[in-house]
């Protein structure tokens, strides 16, 4: 399946849609989720055309992978999430709950998050 250049995260990366930026480097962009599921809810997306974690893991260079996950850790530390704990989530595909077809991770913190999956 070809990458959809019109997905919302692609548009954010191109500057066509604004975001509340938390962090950016050559590998990733992090911004606050517009519909937060926790007091602190940040999305981290890689720079590049990757549909999902599966796609990212299969096609990204080691440098891109390292740079992306460094950015995730940097954001968690920068926002103080590492002090009391946070949840790192990545959804893959329709049944996994992926809504935007661009690989991204959710960083959630700021309250006890409860069970991993609601029944």
Backbone torsions as a table, in degrees:
resi	resn	phi	psi	omega
1	UNK	NA	124.3	-179.1
2	UNK	-70.6	149.7	178.9
3	UNK	-63.7	137.3	179.0
4	UNK	-91.0	103.0	-180.0
5	UNK	-68.8	-6.7	179.4
6	UNK	-100.7	7.2	177.6
7	UNK	-69.4	157.2	-172.5
8	UNK	-59.8	-36.8	-179.5
9	UNK	-71.8	-34.0	174.6
10	UNK	-62.2	-40.7	179.2
11	UNK	-67.4	-36.6	176.5
12	UNK	-65.5	-44.5	179.0
13	UNK	-60.5	-34.8	179.2
14	UNK	-82.1	-5.8	-180.0
15	UNK	82.2	12.2	179.3
16	UNK	-79.1	-24.9	176.2
17	UNK	-126.1	134.8	-179.3
18	UNK	-81.3	161.5	177.0
19	UNK	-146.8	164.7	176.3
20	UNK	-93.1	87.4	-171.6
21	UNK	-68.9	137.3	176.5
22	UNK	-106.8	-38.3	-174.1
23	UNK	-159.9	147.4	173.3
24	UNK	-153.8	139.6	171.5
25	UNK	-144.5	-166.0	-177.5
26	UNK	-71.2	-11.3	-175.8
27	UNK	-111.8	-25.0	-171.1
28	UNK	-152.0	160.6	173.2
29	UNK	-130.5	132.1	177.8
30	UNK	-121.4	137.9	-178.8
31	UNK	-152.9	158.9	-180.0
32	UNK	-70.7	138.5	177.0
33	UNK	-68.9	139.1	-179.0
34	UNK	-77.4	-13.4	176.5
35	UNK	-130.6	72.2	-172.6
36	UNK	-62.7	139.8	176.8
37	UNK	-101.2	3.2	178.5
38	UNK	-155.4	163.8	179.2
39	UNK	-52.7	-37.9	172.7
40	UNK	-119.3	120.0	-178.8
41	UNK	-141.1	107.9	-176.5
42	UNK	-119.1	141.2	173.5
43	UNK	-103.2	138.1	175.6
44	UNK	-122.6	124.1	-178.1
45	UNK	-122.8	142.2	176.9
46	UNK	-77.8	153.4	172.6
47	UNK	-84.5	116.1	-176.6
48	UNK	141.9	167.8	-176.0
49	UNK	-95.3	85.5	-179.7
50	UNK	-126.3	122.2	-175.9
51	UNK	-74.4	-35.7	-172.0
52	UNK	-155.7	175.3	175.6
53	UNK	-59.8	-42.0	-179.9
54	UNK	-56.4	-45.3	179.4
55	UNK	-66.4	-45.5	179.8
56	UNK	-59.6	-47.7	-178.3
57	UNK	-64.8	-31.5	-178.5
58	UNK	-81.4	-32.1	-169.9
59	UNK	-116.3	-22.4	-176.9
60	UNK	-72.8	146.0	175.8
61	UNK	-69.9	161.6	176.9
62	UNK	-58.4	-38.1	179.1
63	UNK	-63.5	-42.9	179.0
64	UNK	-66.0	-40.1	178.9
65	UNK	-64.2	-47.8	-179.9
66	UNK	-61.8	-45.0	180.0
67	UNK	-62.3	-41.1	180.0
68	UNK	-64.3	-50.9	-176.9
69	UNK	-70.4	-26.7	170.6
70	UNK	-62.4	-43.0	179.4
71	UNK	-62.5	-41.1	178.5
72	UNK	-59.0	-48.5	-180.0
73	UNK	-64.0	-40.7	-179.6
74	UNK	-60.8	-44.6	179.4
75	UNK	-63.0	-46.4	179.6
76	UNK	-58.1	-43.4	178.9
77	UNK	-69.7	-44.3	-179.0
78	UNK	-58.2	-36.7	-178.9
79	UNK	-90.9	2.5	178.6
80	UNK	74.9	13.7	-179.1
81	UNK	-65.4	-28.0	-176.5
82	UNK	-69.9	-15.6	-177.3
83	UNK	-71.0	-47.4	-177.3
84	UNK	-111.2	-8.1	178.1
85	UNK	113.4	156.2	178.8
86	UNK	-153.8	166.7	176.0
87	UNK	-114.0	137.2	177.3
88	UNK	-113.9	120.3	-176.1
89	UNK	-128.1	139.3	168.8
90	UNK	-137.0	124.5	179.3
91	UNK	-96.7	144.0	179.4
92	UNK	-129.0	120.6	174.7
93	UNK	74.1	172.8	-175.7
94	UNK	-57.9	-49.8	-178.1
95	UNK	-71.6	-20.9	176.7
96	UNK	-83.9	-6.1	177.0
97	UNK	90.7	13.5	179.3
98	UNK	-71.7	125.8	-178.7
99	UNK	-101.8	-44.2	-179.2
100	UNK	-101.1	126.4	-177.1
101	UNK	-80.9	53.2	173.3
102	UNK	-140.7	126.2	-178.8
103	UNK	-52.5	134.6	177.2
104	UNK	-158.2	157.2	172.7
105	UNK	-120.1	149.0	174.9
106	UNK	-102.5	132.1	170.4
107	UNK	-110.1	119.0	-178.5
108	UNK	-122.1	137.1	-179.6
109	UNK	-161.5	176.1	173.4
110	UNK	105.8	-3.0	176.4
111	UNK	-165.1	162.1	173.0
112	UNK	-61.3	130.1	-172.0
113	UNK	-95.5	-6.9	174.9
114	UNK	71.9	-156.5	-176.7
115	UNK	-64.2	154.4	179.5
116	UNK	-66.1	-45.5	-175.9
117	UNK	-130.6	129.0	176.4
118	UNK	-77.8	139.1	-178.9
119	UNK	-72.7	NA	NA
